[in-house]
């Protein structure tokens, strides 16, 4: 079903509660990367132009239901104020009398930011009473947190039972770009998967193999496929429980599944470890595979050169260590040169693209790691399913 968006509601004079994804990295008490904040700005600005009062809510980090001062939303409020060019008032809770008074007095054009939702254990438990409290703060809810759309929490699904809820502009674009890539890709359609483990991506691999022309596999998950072929992988990370599945996928995919031909190995998992490039057939016993090698980068670049659509999720190595970032950066550079529609599936892949300064040269960089993976697997996202459908009678026009 196609979901209603902010364009389908009348926001003038109303209090609009936006579920955003402000789960941003912090450094020395300030926002270190404002990408996720900037991604929600079009929705906020649109609603302000429509004459709404805006109430923002989000989680930050993993406080596990406890109030932790280092995870308060104050740095986000400061960053938002600068980006919006107007004051963003922040309250010290997300429910209760203080919050109710603050939201009740909001005027059109004003912006209020609630405290970290996950300071309350009821948020992740999708508690009904907590959801009702959140819903009581506004006239309508807009979910623009694609990065949290795979979670059935009080702020993503629970409150939609009590408050008309529609998609924001970021959520709309995420669903459109990922949906179009899967449903109607320009071919050849190539998927690139990396990251650590195979087990968490079994469903994604199965789903993509039914859709793509080529599947390129790197990162830690490639080790499992290499071992499944009978190759020595030393002390590399291997998902031993998924070896049988890897063999099954190799047989099913045939030549459509492309693995590394060379790798960068190290004698320790450390930033300053001794390292060298070897063929995948000559990994030394006791060493670890920490990146794809230059021949593999060239091979992947060749496979990508004629692609019409590319979806990438997961780094090619331990890109946090500069010595083992070349494969991931090389892949990002190949995509930046490509004429294909290039979609980067959030998480570490998005971080790597940003660090390489290539974000603007991708067609689309998703803000949701886990959510984009679930979408690629073909599963429904609870936070999306809970929103009003286009053909549903509006309760707030």
Buried (B, 14 or more C-beta within 10 A) or exposed (E): EEBBBBEBBBBEEBBBBBBBBBBBEBEEEEBEBBBBBBBBBBBBBBBBEBEBBBBBBBBBBEBEEEEBEEBBBBBBBBBBBEBBEEEBEBBBBBBEEEBEEBBEEBEBEBBBBBBBBBBBEBBBEBBBEBBBBBBBBBBBBBBBBBBBBBBBBBBBBBBBEBBBBBBBBBBBBBBEBBEBBBEEBEEBBBBBBBBBBBBBBBBBBBBBBEBBBBBBBBBBBBBBBBBBBEBBBBBBBBBEEBBEBBBBBBEEBEEBBBBBBBBBBBBBBBEEBEBEBBEBEEBEEEBBBBBBBBBBBBBBBEBBEBBBBBBBBBBBBBBBBEBBBBBBBBBBBBBBBBEBBBBBBBBBBBBBBBBBEBBEBBBBBBBBBBBBBBBBBBEEBBBBBBBBEEEBEBEBE
